[in-house]
Amino acid sequence: MPKDKIHQKKLSGPDKQLMINMIAAFFENQDIVDHFQEEYGIKITGQNVSYYRKNKKPEIIEARKKFQEAIVYIPVAQKTWRLRVRQRIIDNLLKDENLWKKEPVKDGVKYKGAHNVINNILDSAREELEPRKVSLTDPTGEKDMAVKMVEAIVEKAKVSAMEYNVKKKPKNKRTTAPSNV
């Protein structure tokens, strides 16, 4: 590590770009400060990072777009890949006959091994596939502000739809198809 970087007052071009990339990758200020200190021996402050967050927004937005686009190339970020891995694990567990041997126990028969593992894998797959249920109340029993906002938006949409339907109601409704004479 070069000694001059420890006492450097301004970041070099690559260091600036690294900070922009870290901000774009959703790192917290303290994580960035720690990274620069530990990896490069460069002392920066949270204020330095905040300055970049505020004054380098176009560069951060561009870097964030690239970061988000690159995610598609990371297998674990893909739901289908994660589900296939779970399926392979289950298939391999089912093939291993030693995991399915019955053992006599006091109150009947107990299977050896993999049942709990498979149940956990299936539970995690179900959680992945089913949308998360949003809690409608906070600990005080009051509705969450976000839920109130969503309910208000839905209510406005319902009212707008009813008003639209009233305006667009046909004057003469035909019950039979016109005859071709």
N, CA and C atoms as an extended XYZ file, in Angstrom:
543
Properties=species:S:1:pos:R:3:atomname:S:1:resname:S:1:resid:I:1 pbc="F F F"
N         0.851       -1.164        0.000 N   MET     1
C         0.000        0.000        0.000 CA  MET     1
C         0.901        1.233        0.000 C   MET     1
N         0.709        2.119       -0.992 N   PRO     2
C         1.539        3.316       -1.034 CA  PRO     2
C         1.250        4.219        0.156 C   PRO     2
N         2.335        4.753        0.753 N   LYS     3
C         2.166        5.603        1.929 CA  LYS     3
C         1.466        6.907        1.594 C   LYS     3
N         1.634        7.387        0.362 N   ASP     4
C         1.040        8.670        0.017 CA  ASP     4
C        -0.488        8.618       -0.008 C   ASP     4
N        -1.085        7.436       -0.173 N   LYS     5
C        -2.541        7.340       -0.189 CA  LYS     5
C        -3.138        7.566        1.193 C   LYS     5
N        -2.387        7.251        2.236 N   ILE     6
C        -2.904        7.423        3.590 CA  ILE     6
C        -3.161        8.893        3.876 C   ILE     6
N        -2.302        9.758        3.397 N   HIS     7
C        -2.426       11.184        3.702 CA  HIS     7
C        -2.991       11.985        2.539 C   HIS     7
N        -3.470       11.306        1.529 N   GLN     8
C        -3.971       11.982        0.343 CA  GLN     8
C        -5.238       12.765        0.678 C   GLN     8
N        -5.369       13.991        0.135 N   LYS     9
C        -6.516       14.826        0.450 CA  LYS     9
C        -7.654       14.613       -0.523 C   LYS     9
N        -7.367       14.372       -1.795 N   LYS    10
C        -8.398       14.152       -2.797 CA  LYS    10
C        -8.285       12.735       -3.329 C   LYS    10
N        -9.432       12.187       -3.686 N   LEU    11
C        -9.434       10.845       -4.257 CA  LEU    11
C        -8.990       10.900       -5.712 C   LEU    11
N        -8.300        9.858       -6.134 N   SER    12
C        -7.890        9.762       -7.538 CA  SER    12
C        -9.097        9.344       -8.372 C   SER    12
N        -8.959        9.397       -9.691 N   GLY    13
C       -10.049        9.022      -10.595 CA  GLY    13
C       -10.614        7.642      -10.319 C   GLY    13
N        -9.764        6.611      -10.240 N   PRO    14
C       -10.292        5.266       -9.964 CA  PRO    14
C       -10.961        5.155       -8.583 C   PRO    14
N       -10.422        5.885       -7.607 N   ASP    15
C       -11.023        5.861       -6.270 CA  ASP    15
C       -12.399        6.518       -6.279 C   ASP    15
N       -12.518        7.622       -7.028 N   LYS    16
C       -13.818        8.300       -7.155 CA  LYS    16
C       -14.834        7.364       -7.808 C   LYS    16
N       -14.389        6.680       -8.868 N   GLN    17
C       -15.292        5.767       -9.565 CA  GLN    17
C       -15.693        4.598       -8.667 C   GLN    17
N       -14.749        4.125       -7.862 N   LEU    18
C       -15.067        3.053       -6.925 CA  LEU    18
C       -16.129        3.518       -5.928 C   LEU    18
N       -15.996        4.735       -5.423 N   MET    19
C       -16.989        5.240       -4.472 CA  MET    19
C       -18.353        5.351       -5.155 C   MET    19
N       -18.386        5.858       -6.372 N   ILE    20
C       -19.650        5.972       -7.108 CA  ILE    20
C       -20.258        4.585       -7.302 C   ILE    20
N       -19.439        3.609       -7.680 N   ASN    21
C       -19.934        2.248       -7.882 CA  ASN    21
C       -20.456        1.634       -6.587 C   ASN    21
N       -19.786        1.903       -5.484 N   MET    22
C       -20.245        1.354       -4.203 CA  MET    22
C       -21.562        1.986       -3.783 C   MET    22
N       -21.696        3.294       -4.019 N   ILE    23
C       -22.974        3.959       -3.718 CA  ILE    23
C       -24.064        3.367       -4.606 C   ILE    23
N       -23.742        3.176       -5.881 N   ALA    24
C       -24.710        2.615       -6.825 CA  ALA    24
C       -25.106        1.199       -6.441 C   ALA    24
N       -24.198        0.472       -5.797 N   ALA    25
C       -24.471       -0.905       -5.381 CA  ALA    25
C       -25.115       -0.964       -3.999 C   ALA    25
N       -25.640        0.173       -3.537 N   PHE    26
C       -26.423        0.259       -2.301 CA  PHE    26
C       -25.620        0.037       -1.027 C   PHE    26
N       -24.325        0.347       -1.036 N   PHE    27
C       -23.537        0.279        0.188 CA  PHE    27
C       -23.886        1.478        1.066 C   PHE    27
N       -23.862        1.277        2.365 N   GLU    28
C       -24.075        2.364        3.323 CA  GLU    28
C       -22.793        3.191        3.437 C   GLU    28
N       -22.943        4.437        3.911 N   ASN    29
C       -21.781        5.329        4.044 CA  ASN    29
C       -20.663        4.699        4.862 C   ASN    29
N       -21.001        4.127        6.016 N   GLN    30
C       -19.978        3.575        6.895 CA  GLN    30
C       -19.276        2.387        6.255 C   GLN    30
N       -20.015        1.594        5.484 N   ASP    31
C       -19.396        0.463        4.783 CA  ASP    31
C       -18.355        0.949        3.775 C   ASP    31
N       -18.663        2.052        3.099 N   ILE    32
C       -17.729        2.617        2.116 CA  ILE    32
C       -16.498        3.171        2.822 C   ILE    32
N       -16.708        3.890        3.920 N   VAL    33
C       -15.593        4.435        4.699 CA  VAL    33
C       -14.685        3.302        5.161 C   VAL    33
N       -15.280        2.248        5.722 N   ASP    34
C       -14.505        1.106        6.213 CA  ASP    34
C       -13.749        0.419        5.076 C   ASP    34
N       -14.399        0.264        3.936 N   HIS    35
C       -13.759       -0.404        2.789 CA  HIS    35
C       -12.520        0.366        2.330 C   HIS    35
N       -12.658        1.669        2.180 N   PHE    36
C       -11.509        2.463        1.730 CA  PHE    36
C       -10.369        2.390        2.747 C   PHE    36
N       -10.690        2.425        4.024 N   GLN    37
C        -9.658        2.361        5.058 CA  GLN    37
C        -8.979        0.998        5.081 C   GLN    37
N        -9.787       -0.070        5.090 N   GLU    38
C        -9.230       -1.419        5.222 CA  GLU    38
C        -8.505       -1.890        3.962 C   GLU    38
N        -9.081       -1.630        2.798 N   GLU    39
C        -8.509       -2.159        1.562 CA  GLU    39
C        -7.385       -1.297        0.986 C   GLU    39
N        -7.509        0.018        1.123 N   TYR    40
C        -6.559        0.908        0.458 CA  TYR    40
C        -5.817        1.837        1.415 C   TYR    40
N        -6.211        1.836        2.682 N   GLY    41
C        -5.570        2.719        3.642 CA  GLY    41
C        -5.927        4.173        3.422 C   GLY    41
N        -7.031        4.437        2.735 N   ILE    42
C        -7.457        5.810        2.455 CA  ILE    42
C        -8.481        6.198        3.508 C   ILE    42
N        -8.205        7.313        4.198 N   LYS    43
C        -9.130        7.778        5.221 CA  LYS    43
C       -10.103        8.767        4.594 C   LYS    43
N       -11.374        8.365        4.584 N   ILE    44
C       -12.438        9.264        4.149 CA  ILE    44
C       -13.474        9.292        5.255 C   ILE    44
N       -14.394       10.202        5.170 N   THR    45
C       -15.431       10.309        6.194 CA  THR    45
C       -16.793       10.047        5.570 C   THR    45
N       -17.767        9.879        6.419 N   GLY    46
C       -19.139        9.741        5.950 CA  GLY    46
C       -19.587       10.989        5.207 C   GLY    46
N       -19.027       12.150        5.595 N   GLN    47
C       -19.355       13.398        4.901 CA  GLN    47
C       -18.851       13.359        3.467 C   GLN    47
N       -17.660       12.766        3.248 N   ASN    48
C       -17.155       12.623        1.882 CA  ASN    48
C       -18.118       11.796        1.037 C   ASN    48
N       -18.587       10.707        1.606 N   VAL    49
C       -19.508        9.834        0.878 CA  VAL    49
C       -20.828       10.563        0.617 C   VAL    49
N       -21.330       11.279        1.608 N   SER    50
C       -22.569       12.041        1.437 CA  SER    50
C       -22.421       13.084        0.334 C   SER    50
N       -21.252       13.695        0.265 N   TYR    51
C       -20.987       14.671       -0.797 CA  TYR    51
C       -21.139       14.007       -2.162 C   TYR    51
N       -20.577       12.818       -2.305 N   TYR    52
C       -20.678       12.106       -3.577 CA  TYR    52
C       -22.126       11.712       -3.861 C   TYR    52
N       -22.829       11.264       -2.838 N   ARG    53
C       -24.239       10.892       -3.021 CA  ARG    53
C       -25.046       12.081       -3.546 C   ARG    53
N       -24.738       13.258       -3.036 N   LYS    54
C       -25.496       14.455       -3.400 CA  LYS    54
C       -25.054       15.025       -4.746 C   LYS    54
N       -23.768       15.105       -5.000 N   ASN    55
C       -23.253       15.839       -6.152 CA  ASN    55
C       -22.914       14.980       -7.362 C   ASN    55
N       -22.992       13.688       -7.243 N   LYS    56
C       -22.658       12.808       -8.366 CA  LYS    56
C       -23.854       11.937       -8.763 C   LYS    56
N       -25.062       12.486       -8.599 N   LYS    57
C       -26.269       11.701       -8.870 CA  LYS    57
C       -26.331       11.145      -10.285 C   LYS    57
N       -26.031       11.927      -11.336 N   PRO    58
C       -26.112       11.346      -12.685 CA  PRO    58
C       -25.178       10.138      -12.865 C   PRO    58
N       -23.952       10.250      -12.332 N   GLU    59
C       -23.010        9.133      -12.445 CA  GLU    59
C       -23.492        7.929      -11.637 C   GLU    59
N       -24.063        8.203      -10.464 N   ILE    60
C       -24.572        7.121       -9.618 CA  ILE    60
C       -25.747        6.428      -10.302 C   ILE    60
N       -26.645        7.209      -10.892 N   ILE    61
C       -27.803        6.629      -11.582 CA  ILE    61
C       -27.345        5.745      -12.733 C   ILE    61
N       -26.378        6.222      -13.506 N   GLU    62
C       -25.854        5.440      -14.631 CA  GLU    62
C       -25.187        4.153      -14.137 C   GLU    62
N       -24.378        4.264      -13.086 N   ALA    63
C       -23.718        3.077      -12.532 CA  ALA    63
C       -24.751        2.105      -11.962 C   ALA    63
N       -25.809        2.637      -11.342 N   ARG    64
C       -26.852        1.780      -10.769 CA  ARG    64
C       -27.585        1.014      -11.874 C   ARG    64
N       -27.830        1.672      -13.009 N   LYS    65
C       -28.474        0.980      -14.140 CA  LYS    65
C       -27.609       -0.190      -14.589 C   LYS    65
N       -26.308        0.043      -14.710 N   LYS    66
C       -25.395       -1.030      -15.125 CA  LYS    66
C       -25.382       -2.147      -14.079 C   LYS    66
N       -25.399       -1.750      -12.810 N   PHE    67
C       -25.417       -2.720      -11.716 CA  PHE    67
C       -26.673       -3.585      -11.794 C   PHE    67
N       -27.834       -2.946      -12.007 N   GLN    68
C       -29.095       -3.690      -12.092 CA  GLN    68
C       -29.128       -4.597      -13.314 C   GLN    68
N       -28.585       -4.123      -14.436 N   GLU    69
C       -28.547       -4.946      -15.647 CA  GLU    69
C       -27.626       -6.150      -15.466 C   GLU    69
N       -26.548       -5.978      -14.728 N   ALA    70
C       -25.590       -7.065      -14.526 CA  ALA    70
C       -26.155       -8.166      -13.643 C   ALA    70
N       -27.155       -7.865      -12.849 N   ILE    71
C       -27.745       -8.855      -11.951 CA  ILE    71
C       -28.297      -10.046      -12.731 C   ILE    71
N       -28.790       -9.809      -13.950 N   VAL    72
C       -29.376      -10.910      -14.719 CA  VAL    72
C       -28.352      -11.985      -15.045 C   VAL    72
N       -27.069      -11.655      -14.974 N   TYR    73
C       -26.028      -12.627      -15.284 CA  TYR    73
C       -25.557      -13.398      -14.052 C   TYR    73
N       -26.124      -13.114      -12.912 N   ILE    74
C       -25.761      -13.810      -11.675 CA  ILE    74
C       -26.826      -14.877      -11.419 C   ILE    74
N       -26.469      -16.143      -11.519 N   PRO    75
C       -27.480      -17.199      -11.417 CA  PRO    75
C       -28.335      -17.141      -10.153 C   PRO    75
N       -27.731      -16.898       -9.013 N   VAL    76
C       -28.499      -16.943       -7.767 CA  VAL    76
C       -29.547      -15.828       -7.699 C   VAL    76
N       -29.432      -14.825       -8.535 N   ALA    77
C       -30.413      -13.750       -8.565 CA  ALA    77
C       -31.661      -14.135       -9.351 C   ALA    77
N       -31.629      -15.287       -9.992 N   GLN    78
C       -32.752      -15.735      -10.819 CA  GLN    78
C       -33.593      -16.764      -10.077 C   GLN    78
N       -34.882      -16.508       -9.992 N   LYS    79
C       -35.790      -17.393       -9.274 CA  LYS    79
C       -35.770      -18.804       -9.849 C   LYS    79
N       -35.795      -18.938      -11.174 N   THR    80
C       -35.816      -20.274      -11.770 CA  THR    80
C       -34.559      -21.058      -11.431 C   THR    80
N       -33.429      -20.400      -11.408 N   TRP    81
C       -32.180      -21.083      -11.050 CA  TRP    81
C       -32.253      -21.575       -9.615 C   TRP    81
N       -32.728      -20.714       -8.697 N   ARG    82
C       -32.806      -21.108       -7.288 CA  ARG    82
C       -33.748      -22.294       -7.106 C   ARG    82
N       -34.854      -22.298       -7.842 N   LEU    83
C       -35.797      -23.409       -7.733 CA  LEU    83
C       -35.212      -24.695       -8.323 C   LEU    83
N       -34.481      -24.575       -9.426 N   ARG    84
C       -33.839      -25.763      -10.013 CA  ARG    84
C       -32.816      -26.370       -9.058 C   ARG    84
N       -32.060      -25.520       -8.387 N   VAL    85
C       -31.079      -26.018       -7.414 CA  VAL    85
C       -31.790      -26.769       -6.300 C   VAL    85
N       -32.883      -26.216       -5.813 N   ARG    86
C       -33.645      -26.914       -4.770 CA  ARG    86
C       -34.138      -28.271       -5.279 C   ARG    86
N       -34.628      -28.281       -6.523 N   GLN    87
C       -35.117      -29.533       -7.088 CA  GLN    87
C       -33.999      -30.561       -7.190 C   GLN    87
N       -32.806      -30.135       -7.623 N   ARG    88
C       -31.670      -31.062       -7.715 CA  ARG    88
C       -31.304      -31.619       -6.349 C   ARG    88
N       -31.336      -30.774       -5.332 N   ILE    89
C       -31.024      -31.240       -3.976 CA  ILE    89
C       -32.032      -32.298       -3.548 C   ILE    89
N       -33.300      -32.030       -3.784 N   ILE    90
C       -34.342      -33.002       -3.412 CA  ILE    90
C       -34.162      -34.295       -4.197 C   ILE    90
N       -33.919      -34.176       -5.510 N   ASP    91
C       -33.711      -35.383       -6.326 CA  ASP    91
C       -32.553      -36.217       -5.792 C   ASP    91
N       -31.460      -35.564       -5.452 N   ASN    92
C       -30.295      -36.291       -4.928 CA  ASN    92
C       -30.595      -36.932       -3.578 C   ASN    92
N       -31.357      -36.246       -2.744 N   LEU    93
C       -31.727      -36.829       -1.458 CA  LEU    93
C       -32.623      -38.044       -1.653 C   LEU    93
N       -33.535      -37.965       -2.613 N   LEU    94
C       -34.448      -39.090       -2.850 CA  LEU    94
C       -33.712      -40.309       -3.399 C   LEU    94
N       -32.624      -40.088       -4.133 N   LYS    95
C       -31.851      -41.203       -4.700 CA  LYS    95
C       -31.065      -41.966       -3.641 C   LYS    95
N       -30.705      -41.308       -2.561 N   ASP    96
C       -29.881      -41.930       -1.527 CA  ASP    96
C       -30.762      -42.813       -0.642 C   ASP    96
N       -30.698      -44.116       -0.876 N   GLU    97
C       -31.555      -45.060       -0.159 CA  GLU    97
C       -31.275      -45.111        1.336 C   GLU    97
N       -30.050      -44.813        1.735 N   ASN    98
C       -29.713      -44.849        3.159 CA  ASN    98
C       -30.493      -43.809        3.958 C   ASN    98
N       -30.913      -42.742        3.296 N   LEU    99
C       -31.667      -41.713        4.009 CA  LEU    99
C       -33.110      -42.106        4.269 C   LEU    99
N       -33.568      -43.184        3.608 N   TRP   100
C       -34.977      -43.543        3.704 CA  TRP   100
C       -35.222      -44.843        4.436 C   TRP   100
N       -34.208      -45.348        5.090 N   LYS   101
C       -34.381      -46.595        5.841 CA  LYS   101
C       -35.241      -46.338        7.080 C   LYS   101
N       -36.058      -47.302        7.371 N   LYS   102
C       -36.915      -47.214        8.549 CA  LYS   102
C       -36.159      -47.729        9.751 C   LYS   102
N       -36.353      -47.065       10.853 N   GLU   103
C       -35.753      -47.513       12.108 CA  GLU   103
C       -36.877      -47.768       13.105 C   GLU   103
N       -36.857      -48.904       13.745 N   PRO   104
C       -37.885      -49.127       14.766 CA  PRO   104
C       -37.634      -48.210       15.966 C   PRO   104
N       -38.663      -47.613       16.452 N   VAL   105
C       -38.584      -46.778       17.647 CA  VAL   105
C       -39.685      -47.210       18.607 C   VAL   105
N       -39.687      -46.610       19.762 N   LYS   106
C       -40.612      -47.009       20.823 CA  LYS   106
C       -42.079      -46.968       20.369 C   LYS   106
N       -42.484      -45.904       19.683 N   ASP   107
C       -43.894      -45.740       19.308 CA  ASP   107
C       -44.164      -46.038       17.838 C   ASP   107
N       -43.382      -46.848       17.180 N   GLY   108
C       -43.645      -47.179       15.785 CA  GLY   108
C       -42.376      -47.184       14.958 C   GLY   108
N       -42.451      -46.534       13.815 N   VAL   109
C       -41.338      -46.520       12.880 CA  VAL   109
C       -40.924      -45.071       12.629 C   VAL   109
N       -39.624      -44.882       12.562 N   LYS   110
C       -39.101      -43.549       12.292 CA  LYS   110
C       -38.219      -43.652       11.046 C   LYS   110
N       -38.399      -42.696       10.157 N   TYR   111
C       -37.525      -42.668        8.986 CA  TYR   111
C       -36.233      -41.966        9.355 C   TYR   111
N       -35.177      -42.446        8.739 N   LYS   112
C       -33.875      -41.879        8.982 CA  LYS   112
C       -33.726      -40.625        8.135 C   LYS   112
N       -33.296      -39.560        8.652 N   GLY   113
C       -32.713      -38.452        7.933 CA  GLY   113
C       -33.432      -37.354        7.231 C   GLY   113
N       -33.709      -37.520        5.956 N   ALA   114
C       -33.900      -36.389        5.057 CA  ALA   114
C       -35.287      -35.757        5.057 C   ALA   114
N       -36.242      -36.271        5.793 N   HIS   115
C       -37.589      -35.697        5.754 CA  HIS   115
C       -37.607      -34.222        6.123 C   HIS   115
N       -36.950      -33.888        7.218 N   ASN   116
C       -36.948      -32.486        7.637 CA  ASN   116
C       -36.220      -31.596        6.639 C   ASN   116
N       -35.143      -32.108        6.073 N   VAL   117
C       -34.387      -31.334        5.086 CA  VAL   117
C       -35.269      -31.049        3.878 C   VAL   117
N       -35.941      -32.076        3.384 N   ILE   118
C       -36.806      -31.898        2.210 CA  ILE   118
C       -37.961      -30.962        2.539 C   ILE   118
N       -38.548      -31.116        3.716 N   ASN   119
C       -39.637      -30.202        4.103 CA  ASN   119
C       -39.153      -28.754        4.152 C   ASN   119
N       -37.951      -28.532        4.683 N   ASN   120
C       -37.403      -27.167        4.719 CA  ASN   120
C       -37.171      -26.624        3.316 C   ASN   120
N       -36.672      -27.464        2.419 N   ILE   121
C       -36.443      -27.028        1.037 CA  ILE   121
C       -37.776      -26.693        0.372 C   ILE   121
N       -38.767      -27.543        0.579 N   LEU   122
C       -40.085      -27.283       -0.004 CA  LEU   122
C       -40.707      -26.010        0.566 C   LEU   122
N       -40.529      -25.785        1.868 N   ASP   123
C       -41.033      -24.548        2.481 CA  ASP   123
C       -40.376      -23.319        1.874 C   ASP   123
N       -39.061      -23.388        1.677 N   SER   124
C       -38.375      -22.220        1.110 CA  SER   124
C       -38.807      -21.995       -0.337 C   SER   124
N       -39.072      -23.070       -1.088 N   ALA   125
C       -39.554      -22.919       -2.462 CA  ALA   125
C       -40.947      -22.303       -2.476 C   ALA   125
N       -41.806      -22.747       -1.554 N   ARG   126
C       -43.152      -22.186       -1.475 CA  ARG   126
C       -43.096      -20.695       -1.146 C   ARG   126
N       -42.235      -20.317       -0.208 N   GLU   127
C       -42.078      -18.900        0.138 CA  GLU   127
C       -41.607      -18.091       -1.065 C   GLU   127
N       -40.759      -18.690       -1.874 N   GLU   128
C       -40.249      -18.007       -3.069 CA  GLU   128
C       -41.354      -17.785       -4.094 C   GLU   128
N       -42.243      -18.761       -4.209 N   LEU   129
C       -43.273      -18.695       -5.238 CA  LEU   129
C       -44.509      -17.910       -4.814 C   LEU   129
N       -44.849      -17.935       -3.543 N   GLU   130
C       -46.046      -17.240       -3.077 CA  GLU   130
C       -45.696      -15.806       -2.722 C   GLU   130
N       -46.557      -14.880       -3.093 N   PRO   131
C       -46.287      -13.493       -2.713 CA  PRO   131
C       -46.376      -13.334       -1.196 C   PRO   131
N       -45.548      -12.476       -0.683 N   ARG   132
C       -45.549      -12.241        0.767 CA  ARG   132
C       -46.826      -11.523        1.174 C   ARG   132
N       -47.351      -11.923        2.301 N   LYS   133
C       -48.544      -11.262        2.815 CA  LYS   133
C       -48.103      -10.060        3.643 C   LYS   133
N       -48.720       -8.930        3.375 N   VAL   134
C       -48.367       -7.699        4.070 CA  VAL   134
C       -49.186       -7.609        5.338 C   VAL   134
N       -48.523       -7.321        6.418 N   SER   135
C       -49.225       -7.139        7.680 CA  SER   135
C       -50.030       -5.841        7.613 C   SER   135
N       -51.290       -5.935        7.980 N   LEU   136
C       -52.143       -4.748        7.897 CA  LEU   136
C       -52.080       -3.883        9.141 C   LEU   136
N       -51.468       -4.362       10.181 N   THR   137
C       -51.421       -3.567       11.396 CA  THR   137
C       -50.005       -3.515       11.949 C   THR   137
N       -49.717       -2.435       12.628 N   ASP   138
C       -48.444       -2.351       13.327 CA  ASP   138
C       -48.676       -2.795       14.763 C   ASP   138
N       -47.655       -2.841       15.589 N   PRO   139
C       -47.830       -3.337       16.963 CA  PRO   139
C       -48.853       -2.558       17.786 C   PRO   139
N       -49.114       -1.309       17.429 N   THR   140
C       -50.084       -0.521       18.195 CA  THR   140
C       -51.507       -0.832       17.792 C   THR   140
N       -51.675       -1.611       16.695 N   GLY   141
C       -53.014       -1.931       16.234 CA  GLY   141
C       -53.507       -0.971       15.172 C   GLY   141
N       -52.754        0.063       14.901 N   GLU   142
C       -53.119        1.024       13.862 CA  GLU   142
C       -52.686        0.485       12.511 C   GLU   142
N       -53.421        0.871       11.486 N   LYS   143
C       -53.036        0.442       10.149 CA  LYS   143
C       -51.755        1.142        9.736 C   LYS   143
N       -50.929        0.426        9.049 N   ASP   144
C       -49.689        0.954        8.528 CA  ASP   144
C       -49.997        2.069        7.529 C   ASP   144
N       -49.159        3.104        7.513 N   MET   145
C       -49.379        4.239        6.628 CA  MET   145
C       -49.382        3.804        5.163 C   MET   145
N       -48.478        2.903        4.787 N   ALA   146
C       -48.429        2.442        3.400 CA  ALA   146
C       -49.723        1.728        3.028 C   ALA   146
N       -50.280        0.946        3.953 N   VAL   147
C       -51.527        0.240        3.693 CA  VAL   147
C       -52.660        1.242        3.535 C   VAL   147
N       -52.677        2.289        4.380 N   LYS   148
C       -53.699        3.329        4.250 CA  LYS   148
C       -53.621        3.995        2.886 C   LYS   148
N       -52.396        4.266        2.427 N   MET   149
C       -52.231        4.911        1.133 CA  MET   149
C       -52.732        4.003        0.014 C   MET   149
N       -52.399        2.724        0.087 N   VAL   150
C       -52.843        1.785       -0.942 CA  VAL   150
C       -54.361        1.691       -0.940 C   VAL   150
N       -54.968        1.617        0.241 N   GLU   151
C       -56.426        1.544        0.322 CA  GLU   151
C       -57.068        2.791       -0.269 C   GLU   151
N       -56.482        3.970       -0.019 N   ALA   152
C       -57.006        5.219       -0.567 CA  ALA   152
C       -56.918        5.214       -2.094 C   ALA   152
N       -55.808        4.729       -2.615 N   ILE   153
C       -55.630        4.672       -4.069 CA  ILE   153
C       -56.644        3.715       -4.686 C   ILE   153
N       -56.826        2.551       -4.063 N   VAL   154
C       -57.786        1.573       -4.567 CA  VAL   154
C       -59.187        2.150       -4.533 C   VAL   154
N       -59.525        2.837       -3.457 N   GLU   155
C       -60.854        3.441       -3.326 CA  GLU   155
C       -61.074        4.492       -4.414 C   GLU   155
N       -60.075        5.327       -4.671 N   LYS   156
C       -60.179        6.326       -5.746 CA  LYS   156
C       -60.362        5.650       -7.091 C   LYS   156
N       -59.630        4.576       -7.305 N   ALA   157
C       -59.742        3.851       -8.568 CA  ALA   157
C       -61.141        3.271       -8.739 C   ALA   157
N       -61.720        2.750       -7.656 N   LYS   158
C       -63.078        2.203       -7.722 CA  LYS   158
C       -64.084        3.293       -8.068 C   LYS   158
N       -63.956        4.443       -7.396 N   VAL   159
C       -64.863        5.561       -7.649 CA  VAL   159
C       -64.719        6.039       -9.089 C   VAL   159
N       -63.483        6.169       -9.555 N   SER   160
C       -63.245        6.600      -10.938 CA  SER   160
C       -63.843        5.616      -11.924 C   SER   160
N       -63.684        4.327      -11.642 N   ALA   161
C       -64.236        3.309      -12.538 CA  ALA   161
C       -65.751        3.383      -12.562 C   ALA   161
N       -66.382        3.580      -11.410 N   MET   162
C       -67.842        3.686      -11.368 CA  MET   162
C       -68.306        4.918      -12.137 C   MET   162
N       -67.616        6.053      -11.943 N   GLU   163
C       -67.975        7.277      -12.666 CA  GLU   163
C       -67.810        7.077      -14.165 C   GLU   163
N       -66.751        6.414      -14.566 N   TYR   164
C       -66.502        6.159      -15.986 CA  TYR   164
C       -67.607        5.282      -16.571 C   TYR   164
N       -67.986        4.247      -15.832 N   ASN   165
C       -69.041        3.345      -16.314 CA  ASN   165
C       -70.378        4.058      -16.426 C   ASN   165
N       -70.672        4.979      -15.508 N   VAL   166
C       -71.924        5.727      -15.563 CA  VAL   166
C       -71.928        6.608      -16.801 C   VAL   166
N       -70.822        7.255      -17.096 N   LYS   167
C       -70.736        8.145      -18.265 CA  LYS   167
C       -70.822        7.369      -19.565 C   LYS   167
N       -70.267        6.174      -19.616 N   LYS   168
C       -70.186        5.391      -20.841 CA  LYS   168
C       -71.344        4.412      -21.006 C   LYS   168
N       -72.353        4.459      -20.141 N   LYS   169
C       -73.466        3.511      -20.208 CA  LYS   169
C       -74.225        3.727      -21.522 C   LYS   169
N       -74.440        2.663      -22.282 N   PRO   170
C       -75.166        2.823      -23.550 CA  PRO   170
C       -76.621        3.202      -23.306 C   PRO   170
N       -77.166        4.037      -24.215 N   LYS   171
C       -78.545        4.510      -24.045 CA  LYS   171
C       -79.544        3.435      -24.411 C   LYS   171
N       -79.340        2.755      -25.530 N   ASN   172
C       -80.252        1.687      -25.960 CA  ASN   172
C       -79.489        0.384      -25.989 C   ASN   172
N       -79.810       -0.488      -25.102 N   LYS   173
C       -79.142       -1.782      -25.059 CA  LYS   173
C       -79.910       -2.775      -25.921 C   LYS   173
N       -79.214       -3.440      -26.841 N   ARG   174
C       -79.847       -4.464      -27.651 CA  ARG   174
C       -79.705       -5.800      -26.940 C   ARG   174
N       -80.754       -6.524      -26.937 N   THR   175
C       -80.682       -7.857      -26.319 CA  THR   175
C       -80.542       -8.942      -27.362 C   THR   175
N       -80.867       -8.635      -28.610 N   THR   176
C       -80.718       -9.629      -29.673 CA  THR   176
C       -79.854       -9.048      -30.762 C   THR   176
N       -79.260       -9.909      -31.523 N   ALA   177
C       -78.407       -9.483      -32.619 CA  ALA   177
C       -79.262       -8.975      -33.757 C   ALA   177
N       -78.799       -7.982      -34.511 N   PRO   178
C       -79.591       -7.487      -35.646 CA  PRO   178
C       -79.731       -8.574      -36.705 C   PRO   178
N       -80.910       -8.606      -37.344 N   SER   179
C       -81.134       -9.628      -38.369 CA  SER   179
C       -80.698       -9.091      -39.722 C   SER   179
N       -80.146       -9.947      -40.506 N   ASN   180
C       -79.729       -9.578      -41.855 CA  ASN   180
C       -80.885       -9.865      -42.817 C   ASN   180
N       -81.519       -8.861      -43.315 N   VAL   181
C       -82.658       -9.031      -44.203 CA  VAL   181
C       -82.296       -8.687      -45.604 C   VAL   181
